[in-house]
Amino acid sequence: MNTLSYILIQCGVILLTAPLVNGLIRKVKAWSQKRRGAPVWQMYADLYKLIRKGTVVSDVSSWVFKATPYLVFATALSAALLVPISIRIQPALLPGDFIMLVSILALGRFFLMTAALDTASTFGGMGSSREALISSLIEPSIMVSLITLALLSHTTSLSAMMGSMQLLRLPLIHPAFLAVFLAWMIILLAETARLPIDDPATHLELTMVHEAMLLEYSGRHLALMEYGAALKQLVLITLIVNLFFPHDQWIPMAGIAGIGLSITIYVFKVILFALLIGWIEVNTVKLKLFSIPNLAALAFILSFLGILQYLIVGGA
């Protein structure tokens, strides 16, 4: 497939699916509280409403505050291009591997934390300092887990990793992949600011992490920040569902029919994973700030077990 077609399909599916994930998670939490809750497409309406509104910018802020929403959205969308939703639509030429993916996401986080400090807000500084702490604890687990997968699949390209997972058909049967999968579940909750690391629905400023950095934003700037966070969440979910639960090897059709069925199965997997995240949030509570390093250490240990398995047994 040529690169332009890949970009159009990839961006279209990612942009349309990302808000749905948050809607499903909120719906599960509402059901657990015996409430009807907002419809699953509520975030689409919220983004549309925010984009039409103007923005309020602090007098003491610099260009960083105004540029950060666009940078956060652009980095999340760029990261999405490196994680194919289906092996059937691999681009002919799109360089990049998991090192570039982590670097792009880290760039967006850096500007997010800088913008929170730019307005001299007390809560913004508190949120950015906590975000820096959590990211510094969880990023080693991200790198080690991806290095483990690179060793097992003999490549650093994410699309090539997904192709090698299809050859295994059921990767989670292998102990190394199971350990990395459990590590990625912790990484996902930490990177997307979800329970038990953070509570995205909290209204208590003293317990906020991610939301504290967004308190000064409004209008289309807030819409871009919220949309960027949803895109990043979907990128990480795509990594998990396509690496550990590959599906393209089971599709017999080729051509447009095969691509359509593959994308449909991908969206179905994302919906199931969103329901799983909602179930996890319902059955967990927010950890104390000083308990988060223990969870990050568990993610690192699980990631490192994969490398040990590769060195001792010799890979998959």
VEXTI-612806 format. One line per 3 residues: their letters; for each residue x, y, z of C-alpha. Coordinates in steps of 0.5 Angstrom, whole numbers, plus 500, padded with zeros to 3 digits. Example, Ala and Ser with C-alpha at 12.3 -4.5 7.8 and 13.67 -1.06 7.14 Angstrom:
// VEXTI-612806
AS) 525:491:516  527:498:514;
END
This chain:
// VEXTI-612806
MNT) 500:500:500  503:507:498  504:512:504;
LSY) 499:517:503  493:511:503  496:509:509;
ILI) 496:516:513  489:517:511  486:510:513;
QCG) 490:510:519  489:517:521  481:517:520;
VIL) 481:510:524  485:513:530  481:520:530;
LTA) 474:517:530  476:511:535  480:515:540;
PLV) 474:519:543  470:512:543  474:509:548;
NGL) 473:514:554  466:514:552  466:507:554;
IRK) 470:507:560  465:512:563  459:508:561;
VKA) 462:502:565  463:506:571  456:509:570;
WSQ) 453:502:570  457:500:576  454:506:580;
KRR) 447:504:578  447:510:573  445:511:566;
GAP) 451:516:565  452:520:559  452:517:552;
VWQ) 458:513:549  459:519:544  459:524:549;
MYA) 466:526:548  465:528:541  460:533:543;
DLY) 464:536:548  470:536:543  465:540:538;
KLI) 463:545:543  470:546:546  473:547:539;
RKG) 467:553:537  469:557:544  474:562:545;
TVV) 480:561:549  482:565:555  490:566:556;
SDV) 494:568:562  497:575:562  504:572:565;
SSW) 504:566:560  509:566:554  508:562:547;
VFK) 509:556:550  502:556:553  499:557:547;
ATP) 503:552:542  503:546:547  496:544:545;
YLV) 498:544:538  504:540:540  501:535:544;
FAT) 496:534:539  501:533:533  506:529:537;
ALS) 500:524:539  498:524:532  505:523:529;
AAL) 506:517:534  499:514:532  502:513:525;
LVP) 508:509:528  503:504:530  499:500:525;
ISI) 492:499:526  493:493:521  498:489:518;
RIQ) 494:489:512  495:497:511  503:497:512;
PAL) 506:503:508  511:503:503  516:508:506;
LPG) 515:511:513  521:510:517  521:510:525;
DFI) 521:504:530  519:504:538  525:509:540;
MLV) 522:514:536  515:512:538  517:513:546;
SIL) 521:520:544  515:523:540  511:521:546;
ALG) 516:524:551  516:531:547  509:532:548;
RFF) 509:530:555  515:535:556  511:541:553;
LMT) 505:539:557  509:540:564  513:546:561;
AAL) 506:549:559  503:548:566  509:551:569;
DTA) 508:557:564  502:560:568  505:560:575;
STF) 499:556:577  500:553:584  496:547:582;
GGM) 500:547:575  506:546:578  504:541:583;
GSS) 501:537:577  507:537:573  512:535:578;
REA) 508:529:580  507:528:572  515:528:572;
LIS) 516:523:578  511:518:575  514:519:568;
SLI) 521:518:570  519:512:574  515:508:568;
EPS) 519:510:562  524:505:564  519:500:564;
IMV) 517:502:557  524:501:554  525:495:557;
SLI) 519:492:555  520:494:548  527:492:548;
TLA) 524:485:550  519:485:545  525:487:540;
LLS) 529:481:542  524:476:541  522:479:534;
HTT) 529:481:532  527:487:530  526:494:533;
SLS) 520:496:528  513:496:531  510:494:524;
AMM) 515:488:524  514:486:531  506:485:530;
GSM) 508:481:524  512:477:528  507:476:533;
QLL) 502:473:528  507:468:526  506:466:534;
RLP) 499:466:533  498:466:540  503:470:543;
LIH) 501:470:551  502:462:551  509:464:551;
PAF) 512:466:558  516:472:556  510:475:552;
LAV) 505:474:558  510:478:563  511:484:558;
FLA) 503:484:557  502:485:565  508:490:565;
WMI) 504:494:559  497:494:563  501:498:568;
ILL) 504:502:563  498:504:560  494:506:567;
AET) 500:510:568  501:513:562  494:515:561;
ARL) 493:518:568  488:512:570  486:509:576;
PID) 490:507:581  495:512:579  491:518:577;
DPA) 483:519:577  481:523:571  474:524:574;
THL) 477:527:580  475:534:582  480:535:588;
ELT) 486:539:586  490:536:591  490:529:588;
MVH) 490:531:581  496:529:576  494:530:569;
EAM) 488:534:570  492:539:574  496:541:568;
LLE) 490:543:564  486:547:569  488:554:566;
YSG) 486:551:559  479:553:555  476:553:549;
RHL) 479:550:543  486:549:547  483:545:552;
ALM) 479:541:546  486:539:543  489:537:550;
EYG) 483:533:551  484:530:544  491:529:544;
AAL) 490:525:551  485:520:548  490:519:542;
KQL) 495:517:546  491:513:550  489:509:543;
VLI) 496:509:541  498:505:547  492:500:547;
TLI) 493:499:539  500:497:541  497:492:546;
VNL) 492:489:542  496:488:536  502:486:539;
FFP) 499:481:544  492:479:541  494:479:533;
HDQ) 488:478:528  491:478:521  493:471:521;
WIP) 486:469:521  483:473:516  483:469:509;
MAG) 481:474:505  485:479:501  485:486:498;
IAG) 480:491:500  475:486:504  481:483:508;
IGL) 483:490:510  476:492:512  475:486:516;
SIT) 482:487:519  480:494:521  473:492:524;
IYV) 476:486:528  481:492:531  476:496:533;
FKV) 472:491:536  478:489:540  479:496:542;
ILF) 472:496:545  473:490:549  480:493:552;
ALL) 476:499:553  471:495:557  477:492:561;
IGW) 480:499:563  473:501:565  472:494:569;
IEV) 479:495:572  478:502:574  471:500:578;
NTV) 475:495:582  481:499:584  482:505:588;
KLK) 487:511:587  494:509:590  498:514:595;
LFS) 503:518:591  509:514:595  506:508:593;
IPN) 506:509:586  514:507:585  512:500:588;
LAA) 507:499:582  512:502:577  518:497:580;
LAF) 513:491:579  512:493:571  520:494:571;
ILS) 521:487:574  516:484:569  519:487:563;
FLG) 526:485:565  523:478:566  522:477:559;
ILQ) 530:479:557  532:474:562  527:469:559;
YLI) 530:471:552  538:470:555  536:463:559;
VGG) 532:460:554  534:463:547  527:467:546;
A) 521:464:543;
END
